[in-house]
Each structure stands twice: as structure tokens, then as C-alpha cells.
Amino acid sequence: MRIVVAPDKFKGSLSGQDAARAIARGMGRALPDASFDLVPVADGGDGTAQTLVAALGGEMINRQVRGPHGKPVTAGYGRLSGGSVAVIELAQASGLALVAAGTNDPLTATTYGTGELIADAIDHGARRIILAIGGSATNDAGVGALSALGAVFKDANGQPLPPGGAALASLASIETTALHKRLTGVTIEIASDVRNPLCGQTGASAVYGPQKGASPDDVRTLDDALRHFADVSAAATGVDVRDVPGAGAAGGVGAGFLALAHALMRPGAELVLEVLDFDRHLAGADLVVTGEGKIDRQTLAGKAPYAVAQAARARGVPVVAIAGAIECSGAALDEAGIACAMPTVFGPMSLEEAMRRGDELVAGAAETLARALCLLQR
């Protein structure tokens, strides 16, 4: 039996790589003659760069860049084997996790450091940039990152705008000559499952601003500023992206990069599977095992296990899953292409203990699942 093991991370407990090893170890105890193809996956969130570097070869590059509030931070990005593809996670340089809890100011937070990472990757030969944009502290429409790449955003007096989303209310002109020169021959693909528009009740500021520390007044300020940015950028480029699904991703990074950097918006998990050449791993497989920390409705709306299940279904390969918690029905799983899901915890246990014992519990669940498969084969 040939089994493809393709989990995402169990957040706070196991990386995708560690989860895959635990699953293979556990299943191997019950299926000693099985062969395992470990293909950890990701959905464009944190860990995407490390997952792709580990699978395809390459290296993680660390650089000192500007953090979300101007202080230097050390941020990493992945340079895949060959050097022409770079995987950059916005959260590394512009993420909420870089800011002390309760202190983030989304009015002034900037994505400038993310632009510095992109610039470094291009300077070292990258021609395809995969930009994973989860976990941002920012609401600046990506203007900070675009500034680091050469764009100039000015107010009515011809002065460059200060950092942050609130300053976009004063935007009067955009100069993109240096930006477009820098990006000549470069493709930027944004990995994101967010479908929100830029503005309004379902836009970047209203939905995600409070998570970043925005008060109700801040949300109105930021939403108005993004609306103004959309007006000015549309006038400058002839492209109005405010209602494009995903324009509101990462505080409007989607909108800024779509309008000014000619970026492509891609579902994160789908993009990762493409880069991994996942279909090649499915050829000749008898079973796929996927999983993540929690399988719920969000998972089935397009996260990595769902993308894995859809790819396997297209090839006629059955899929099972392992998760720390399962919060959807068997019927919903079946509809998504997952034949069954096995929880890692079967009795009372605190979240802290479950996360601490993640390796042991995932391996145990995998062994139980494999023994059930053995019964079906008799």
C-alpha cells in the first residue's frame, strides 16, 4: 500500500513536517509493509515558506527590515532551489505577532518591511514571488510594501505620505515608474483565501480592523482612507479593484498589489499544491492522509485539507484526515471528499496538554486509523 501523507500544521503544536512524520510513524506500526510519501502542505498562512523549502529544496534567508511600527525586525523568506522562486510571508515583517499584545495601532502600521523582503528576493534573482499574506498588523493597502519597491505616494502638497493606512486619506498622486521598472520580468502571486472586498461592511477595515486593535472610530477612518485610495489608484491606473474578491485581504494588500503591481490573486492552498506538483505524488497512491489542528467549516471552505481532498478526488484516491478537533458532520466531510476523520483526543484533556503531547497523540490517532483500515481489508 502506498500512502501519501499531506497534513498542514497543527498550529501551536506541530509543523506540517512534524505532523507528517508522526502520522507515518503511527500508521507504520499497524501497516509495516506500507510505503509513505510525506508531502506536508500549507494554505498560504504562516509556515508556507518553510513547508515549500523543506519539500523542494532551497534555503530560508534572514534579513533585518522595518517592522510594522518602524523598529527593525529580523524576518525570513524562502528561496527555492534554483533561486528563481521566492516565498515571502507578510507576517514575517508586518505581522501582528511582532507587536506586543494590545499595543498595535492599525492607523500607522506599515507593510514597508514586506516590500524590503520582496526587493531583496528580486535583487538575488527571484522572478516569481509567492506572497502569503495572512496575519498582518496593517491596514495600509500594501502602500508601505509598494513604497519599498519604488512607488511614491504623495499628498496634495507633493510630499510623501507618512506610514500607515490613515494617511491614505491624504493621497493625491501615485508615481509607479520606478516600481514597474523594479518589477520588470517579475510575477507576484498572492496566496490568500480571503474573499472580502476592500471597503464597506465586509471590507478589510470592518472585518479585520478590530482584530488589529482598531476602535469603531478607527474602522471608519481606515475604511474611508481605503475608499479614497481606491479612487486615486483607479484614476491613476484605469483599474478599479475595490470590489475584486480578495482586495480586502491583509488590510488591502490585495487591492494595492492588484492595482499597482499587476499581481495575481490565488487561493493559497491551491497555489501551494501547484508549486509542490501534488498531482505527481498522487499518481499510484492508494490512500491520502491529510489533517490540521482543527477541521471545521473554515477548513471545508478552502483550507489545505480541503484542497488536498479535492485534488485526490479528481484522481480517484480516497482521503482520510486526522485533527485535534473535528467540528463538522460526517456528511459535510464526505461532501468535501474526506471519507472519515479521526480525532487525536478521545477523553478529557486540556488544550495545553493536547498541544504539548501533539506528536504522541497524532501518531496514536494515525495508528488507530490504520488498524481500522486493516479490518476493512480482511
Protein Blocks (a to p, Z undefined) as FASTA:
>chain_A
ZZdddddddehiacfklmmmmmmmmmmmmmmmbccddddddehiahklmmmmmmnopadd
ddddddfkopacdddddddehjlaccddfklmmcfklpcghiacfklgccklmmmmmmmm
mmnopabdcddfehiabfehommmmmmnopacddfkopacdedjklmmmpcbdcfklmmm
mmgoiacddddfbfbdfbdjklmklmmmmmnopafklmmmmmmmmmmmmmmmmmmnopaf
klgghklgghhlmmmmmmmnopacddfklmmmmmnommlmmgopabdcdddfbdcfklmn
opaklmmmmmmmmnopacddddfbdcbdfklmmmnopabacdfbfbdcdfklmmmmmmmm
mmmmmmmmmmmmmmmmZZ
